[in-house]
Amino acid sequence: MLILLIFITLLLSWMIKKYVFKFNHHGHKNNPPSPPKLPVIGNLHQLSALTHRALQTLGAKHGPVMLLHFGSKPVLVIQSADAAAQFLKEHDLVFSDKPHTSSTRRLLYDLKDMIITPYGEYWRKLKSICVLQLLSNKRVQSYKFIREEETALLLEEIKSCCLSETAVDLSQQFDLHSNNVICRASFGRRFGEGENGRRFTMALRELFRLMATMEIGEFVPWLSWISRVNGFYGRVEKVREELDEFLEMVVEEHLSRGLESGDGNKNNENFVDILLKDSSIDRDGIKGILLDMLAGGTDTTSSTLEWAMTELIRNPTFKMKLQAEVREIVQDRQVITDDDLGKMQYLKAVIKETLRLHAPVSLLGRVTREDITVMGYDISANTLVLVNIWAIGRDPASWDQPEMFHPERFLNSSLDFKGVDFKFAPFGHGRRGCPGTTLAIASVELVLANLVHKFEWKLPMGAKCEDLDVLEQPGVSLHRKNALLVVPIHREHNML
């Protein structure tokens, strides 16, 4: 960092005039408010590892719509529900491309995946396949037995720690559970166990960290050497190789099984088999789609479970209210059914409140496809757009006591997960919104209901519940910085 500052300082004397001159020639445009910036690096010095928090702080001074500059790249930041609706709801097509970097292209098979690939015919085809064959309501219902079996295994793992009152790492358990569910739904079997499974899970987590890392070379090209010196490019290559090795194994396994069984029984087909039969998607495209499903299916679910349990443990009153609802509905039965879950309105409120405070993806990224004027502001094509979902979820203009965990705010509320109302859009909105919401919520509801039904919870070493931290780990999805370690106490009389 010291070398970088010295280098920039030496250049300022001759670059500042050129930079200011260029800026003044674009002064006729009606730009959104902007905080002061430095030559060359723009507003990069005002960011932090937790970018969503830094942007919220800047927005408090400069308004819910700001124009920043990351190096020479214009960045539109939106941090209110009203502004998000005016920009994105009314002009969804203009804001339908996703941002990417050279490293993202490297990690996601040159943008042949569904999540990042540019909007167009190829993207529509991939989304149609993913929704129809994996993520539709009908498909999610067909995976019910998978969710139930994996939840039962999770509960047995937790129960085994009860006699010794050993602390359970719920963060790790949620990762493993979520990965097992999506692997069985997509691939037909688990992959999360053993050494290879642990390596794969760690590689996925590293992928999320890398994709959330600000590469200064993307915004100040002549500083791209920093990513080589600090080892960033090396980390990208390492995780790319590890993930590709795993995905190659999955593809080869399914190809071999297909050859052995001939054209076989369609009843035994899974998502990978269906992709392999589509000649319009090449091998890299298949691996990119599978990586999307694994990453999204694992991280969104585990993050939501992690934060829901964190908030319930920190707020015993709400935990007891949820327990009372679940236990009244389930009584002394072992298995919680879909009918039971449908009656649990407080459970749904707890999950929504968790998603409001801890959106799975804090920053929704878009890129403008063309020049556009919105709210009187002139926005150029290829402008990076960041919608701070995390900040909107805590905006006093939309929420009463926004920093407080209070599930009751969602009781008798029409707000849902579809992103129609921009003050609550934890999974995005419009054509580029997350298509896996139904699968994620189904898993979260079942696990959370079982955890509060069958166990009591306390912190290790006699720590007080209200002292449980809520520190965040930087990444595409916001996880806890510190693992969620809790001691379970089993309710034996409910297991009759």
C-alpha positions, 0 to 999 in steps of 0.5 A, spaced: 500 500 500 505 504 501 508 503 494 502 504 491 501 511 495 508 513 493 507 511 486 500 515 485 503 521 488 509 522 483 504 521 478 499 526 480 503 532 478 502 531 471 495 527 471 491 532 475 491 537 469 489 532 464 484 529 469 480 535 471 480 537 463 477 531 461 472 532 467 470 539 465 468 537 458 463 532 460 460 538 465 454 539 461 451 532 463 446 532 469 450 527 473 447 525 480 451 528 486 458 525 487 462 525 493 469 529 492 474 524 489 482 524 487 485 524 481 487 517 478 483 513 483 477 517 484 473 514 490 476 508 491 480 510 497 473 511 500 471 504 500 472 498 505 472 491 505 465 491 507 463 495 501 456 496 502 457 499 509 462 504 506 457 506 500 451 507 506 456 512 509 457 516 503 449 516 501 448 519 508 452 525 506 450 525 499 443 522 498 440 515 495 443 516 488 450 518 487 455 518 482 462 515 484 468 513 480 472 507 481 478 510 477 476 512 471 469 508 471 463 511 473 459 507 478 452 509 479 450 507 487 442 507 488 440 506 496 433 507 496 427 503 494 424 509 491 430 510 487 431 503 485 424 502 483 425 508 478 431 506 475 430 498 475 423 497 475 421 502 469 427 500 465 429 493 467 431 492 460 436 497 460 439 495 466 439 487 465 446 486 464 451 484 469 458 486 471 464 482 470 471 483 471 477 479 467 478 474 473 470 473 473 471 471 466 476 466 468 472 463 473 466 463 470 468 459 463 468 466 459 461 468 461 458 461 459 454 461 465 447 463 467 448 468 472 453 473 469 452 472 461 450 478 458 442 478 457 440 475 450 438 469 447 443 465 450 441 467 457 434 466 456 435 459 453 440 457 460 435 460 464 429 457 461 433 450 462 435 451 469 428 453 471 424 448 468 429 442 469 431 444 476 428 450 480 420 450 478 415 450 483 414 443 481 421 441 481 422 444 488 416 439 490 419 433 487 426 434 492 422 434 498 424 427 500 432 430 499 430 436 504 427 431 509 433 426 509 438 431 509 435 435 514 434 429 518 442 427 518 443 434 520 439 433 526 442 427 528 449 430 527 447 436 532 444 431 537 450 427 537 453 433 541 448 434 546 450 428 551 457 431 552 454 439 551 459 440 545 459 446 541 456 445 534 459 449 528 453 451 525 456 455 520 460 449 517 454 444 518 449 449 514 454 449 509 455 442 508 447 441 509 446 446 503 451 443 499 448 436 500 441 438 498 443 442 491 448 436 489 443 431 490 438 435 486 442 437 481 447 431 480 443 425 483 448 424 489 452 427 495 459 430 494 460 434 500 463 428 504 470 426 505 477 430 503 474 432 496 468 434 499 471 439 504 476 441 498 470 443 494 467 447 499 473 451 501 474 452 494 467 455 493 468 459 499 474 462 496 470 463 489 465 468 493 471 472 496 475 472 490 469 475 486 467 480 491 474 483 491 476 489 488 481 489 483 484 496 482 487 494 475 480 493 473 479 501 474 486 503 473 489 499 468 496 501 469 496 498 476 494 491 474 501 489 476 498 489 483 494 483 483 500 479 480 504 482 486 499 481 491 498 474 489 490 475 487 491 472 480 495 466 483 489 465 488 484 465 482 488 460 478 488 455 484 481 456 485 479 455 478 483 449 477 480 446 483 473 447 481 474 445 474 477 439 476 471 437 481 466 439 475 470 435 470 469 429 475 461 430 475 461 431 467 465 424 466 461 420 471 455 422 468 457 421 461 460 414 463 454 412 467 450 414 460 454 410 456 453 404 461 446 404 461 445 406 453 440 411 452 436 409 458 431 410 463 428 418 463 426 417 470 433 416 472 435 423 469 438 428 473 440 436 471 447 434 469 444 428 464 439 433 461 444 438 460 449 433 457 443 432 452 443 439 449 448 440 443 447 447 443 451 448 450 458 446 450 462 443 455 464 449 458 457 452 458 455 446 462 460 446 467 459 454 468 451 452 469 453 447 474 457 452 478 452 457 478 447 452 481 452 449 486 454 456 488 447 459 489 444 453 492 449 453 497 451 460 499 444 463 499 441 458 503 447 457 508 448 464 509 440 465 511 440 459 516 446 462 519 444 469 520 437 467 522 440 462 528 444 468 530 438 473 531 434 468 534 440 466 539 441 474 540 434 475 541 431 470 546 424 473 546 423 472 538 426 465 539 421 463 544 415 466 540 417 461 534 418 455 538 411 456 541 408 456 534 412 450 531 411 446 537 404 448 538 403 446 530 407 440 530 406 437 537 409 431 539 410 428 532 417 427 529 416 429 522 415 436 520 410 436 514 409 441 508 402 442 511 405 444 518 410 449 515 404 452 511 401 454 518 407 457 521 406 465 519 411 467 525 417 462 522 415 466 515 416 473 518 422 471 522 425 468 515 423 475 512 426 479 517 433 475 517 433 477 509 431 484 510 437 485 515 442 480 512 440 480 505 444 474 501 447 479 496 448 486 499 450 489 492 446 488 486 450 489 480 448 491 473 451 495 467 447 500 463 446 497 456 445 504 453 445 512 455 439 513 459 436 519 463 432 517 469 430 522 475 433 527 471 440 524 471 444 523 465 447 516 465 451 513 460 452 506 457 456 501 460 456 505 467 456 500 473 450 500 477 450 498 484 444 497 488 445 497 495 440 492 498 443 491 504 442 499 505 435 499 503 433 494 508 436 498 513 433 505 510 429 509 515 425 512 510 422 505 509 422 501 515 421 503 523 427 502 527 431 499 521 437 496 525 432 492 530 430 485 529 423 485 529 419 479 525 412 482 527 413 487 522 412 482 517 406 479 520 400 480 516 404 484 511 403 482 503 411 483 502 414 477 499 420 475 496 419 476 488 422 483 488 416 487 486 416 492 492 423 495 492 424 496 499 424 488 500 428 485 494 433 480 498 433 476 491 433 481 486 428 483 481 426 483 474 428 478 469 435 478 472 432 476 479 435 470 482 431 464 480 432 459 485 428 463 491 423 457 492 428 452 493 432 456 498 426 458 502 423 451 502 430 448 505 431 454 510 423 453 513 424 446 514 431 446 517 429 452 522 423 449 524 426 443 526 432 446 530 427 450 534 422 445 535 427 439 537 433 443 541 434 449 546 440 453 544 446 456 549 452 459 547 459 456 550 463 458 556 457 461 559 457 467 554 451 471 554 446 471 548 446 478 547 453 478 546 453 474 540 457 478 535 454 480 528 461 481 524 460 480 517 465 476 512 466 480 506 464 476 500 459 475 494 454 473 500 455 476 507 456 470 512 458 471 519 466 473 520 466 468 526 463 461 526 457 460 529 458 456 535 453 454 539 451 448 544 445 444 543 440 441 548 435 436 546 428 436 547 428 428 549 420 428 550 419 430 543 422 424 540 417 419 542 
